[in-house]
């Protein structure tokens, strides 16, 4: 049986997204995911989704590590895993300088080294306790509970080869966003496999979650315009720009720099807009590339006219 997940990021009304989480469970989705962006707290959103459902998996994909100490992250993750009956998966990432430094005043230094130490502390705090002495973290901490909840799985957000290798080495899965199928097949999978080999493990059993942007709609022009507007902010971020150039989409990035607009060709490579056949083919391309859990991500937010239709039609792909 083909597996599928969905991204359900709330828009204007959280209650609408909660109702969509119920609908996703009824439609047979394996899990729903949210991001930790500039809006609501992702852990609280997932708590609302969890209270409204009974079997649906719940994933954060992803929450930045720099604003949250790994012990604080572990406490929140353990609590959410416990209150949802073990349905929670924790996805973490380094985010971007524009967010961490310009907006929050934090220093995004040595992301690979910080992530390696962060996961080491996090795993300890999720388990018997954190006793760690490193360059970036010095932690002596244990959870003061008579019985520890079962810890959630840890997935890493990754775009570059080095972060993908690190994910393969130290995480239980990887979360990909805006990585076209060719990049997954030619760059991400080999890098993840190299990381797995460092610890003597095979790639089999390692989860690869990829968000799949799409809109099933007759209003092709409207949905494409909305998607191009969404993409503009990602094209201002160096990590995404480097990944897109590495995907063979450098001409589209240069066109954006020149014209100030996301070109149609670039948007067409990063999402599917149109009829059900187009969406189905795009999801299949991710599966063929090696993604183990394609996560349907309807373009924009639940108040978009194509959002519910996209979620419902993709449930059978």
C-alpha positions, 0 to 999 in steps of 0.5 A, spaced: 500 500 500 502 506 498 504 511 503 502 518 504 502 524 508 500 531 508 502 538 510 497 542 514 499 549 516 494 553 518 492 560 515 487 565 518 483 560 522 486 554 526 479 551 527 479 550 519 486 546 520 483 542 525 477 540 521 482 538 515 486 534 520 480 530 522 478 529 514 486 527 513 485 521 518 478 519 515 481 519 508 487 515 510 493 519 510 498 516 515 500 523 518 500 530 518 506 535 518 506 542 520 512 547 520 515 552 525 515 558 521 513 566 523 506 564 525 503 559 530 507 555 535 508 548 531 508 544 538 501 547 540 498 546 533 500 539 533 497 538 540 490 541 537 491 536 531 492 530 536 486 532 540 482 532 534 484 525 531 486 518 534 491 514 529 493 520 525 501 521 525 503 528 527 510 531 525 513 537 525 517 539 519 521 542 522 523 546 528 529 551 528 534 549 533 537 555 535 532 558 539 530 552 543 535 549 548 536 541 546 533 540 553 527 544 552 526 541 545 526 534 549 521 536 554 516 539 549 517 533 544 516 528 550 510 531 552 507 531 545 509 524 544 505 522 551 499 526 550 498 523 543 499 516 544 506 516 541 504 519 534 509 525 534 515 525 530 520 531 531 523 534 525 529 539 527 533 544 522 538 550 523 533 554 519 537 561 515 541 567 517 535 571 515 531 568 520 536 567 526 540 573 525 536 578 522 530 577 526 532 574 532 539 576 534 542 569 534 548 567 531 547 561 526 554 559 527 557 552 525 551 549 523 553 542 522 557 542 528 552 545 532 547 540 529 551 534 531 552 536 538 545 538 539 542 531 537 547 528 542 544 532 547 537 531 545 537 524 545 540 524 552 535 528 554 529 524 551 532 518 554 536 516 560 539 523 561 544 528 558 551 528 560 555 532 555 561 536 554 562 539 547 564 546 544 557 548 543 553 545 549 555 543 556 549 539 559 548 535 566 540 534 566 535 528 567 528 528 567 525 528 574 519 523 572 518 516 575 517 513 568 519 516 562 515 517 556 517 513 549 521 518 545 519 520 538 523 519 532 528 525 530 528 527 523 533 532 520 531 538 515 537 537 510 538 541 503 546 541 502 550 534 501 554 535 508 547 536 512 544 530 508 550 526 510 549 528 517 542 526 517 544 519 515 549 519 520 545 521 526 538 521 525 532 517 524 530 520 517 530 526 513 525 532 511 526 535 504 523 541 502 523 544 495 528 539 493 525 537 486 525 529 484 532 529 480 535 532 486 532 527 491 535 522 486 542 524 484 544 528 490 540 527 497 539 519 496 547 518 495 549 523 501 544 520 505 547 513 504 554 516 505 552 518 512 548 511 513 555 507 511 559 511 517 555 508 522 555 501 518 547 502 517 544 501 510 539 506 507 533 501 508 529 503 514 531 510 514 525 515 512 525 520 507 519 525 507 519 530 502 513 536 501 510 535 495 507 542 493 501 542 488 494 544 487 488 540 483 484 546 480 481 549 474 484 556 476 491 554 473 493 561 473 491 563 480 494 557 483 501 558 479 501 566 481 500 564 488 505 559 488 510 563 485 509 569 490 510 563 495 517 561 492 519 568 492 521 568 499 525 562 499 529 564 493 532 570 497 535 564 502 542 562 500 541 555 502 535 554 498 539 558 492 544 553 492 540 547 492 536 549 486 542 551 483 545 544 484 538 541 482 540 544 475 535 550 476 540 555 476 537 559 470 531 560 474 534 563 480 538 568 475 532 570 472 529 571 479 535 575 480 534 579 474 527 580 473 525 580 481 519 575 479 519 567 480 519 565 472 514 560 470 519 554 469 522 554 476 515 554 479 513 548 474 519 544 476 518 545 484 510 544 484 504 541 480 498 545 478 493 543 474 488 537 473 489 530 478 493 527 473 498 532 473 498 532 481 499 524 481 504 524 476 508 529 480 507 525 487 509 519 483 516 522 481 518 523 488 516 516 490 520 514 484 526 518 486 526 514 492 522 518 497 519 514 502 513 518 505 511 524 500 507 529 504 502 532 500 503 540 501 497 544 498 499 550 495 498 556 500 493 555 506 487 552 507 483 558 505 485 557 498 479 555 493 484 549 491 486 547 498 481 541 500 480 539 493 488 537 493 488 534 499 482 529 498 484 527 491 491 526 493 489 521 498 488 516 493 494 517 489 
